[in-house]
Amino acid sequence: MRQPFQPGDVKEHQYIVKPEDLAAFGERMIHPVCSTFALGREMEWSSRQFVLEMIEPDEEGVGTFLEISHHSPAVEGEHLLIKATLIEVIDHAINCKIEIKVGNRLIATGKTGQKILKRTKIASLIDGLGNG
């Protein structure tokens, strides 16, 4: 694992809210706003930008936690700016705080955790699960 980052370093990306990102279960629309699921996916992707620069060819990152707090809704077509700020790297664990905005409006905040493991270790853990 490489460690080119310091606490406080930032990674950002943008995402446009699509119809499939709206809050729905099955065919039933719950609210015509960006779902918690979609926000979580984008939060994880933002922190993964650190992981992509840290992993060696025989390593991969796995998610360890995700926390989301909603502040304001985002609707279809809005441009989300997702900002991941590195909080800490402890051993092989990478923790970030996340902020999502539309312009100056705060949409969500939260935290993510990822851990960098050898691909063989991940395969071994999965193989150890058995078939049920």
Secondary structure, DSSP 8 states (H G I E B T S, - for coil): ------TT-EEEEEEE--GGGEEEETTEEEEEEE-HHHHHHHHHHHHHHHHHHH--TTEEEEEEEEEEEE-S---TT-EEEEEEEEEEEETTEEEEEEEEEETTEEEEEEEEEEEEEEHHHHHHHHHTTTT-
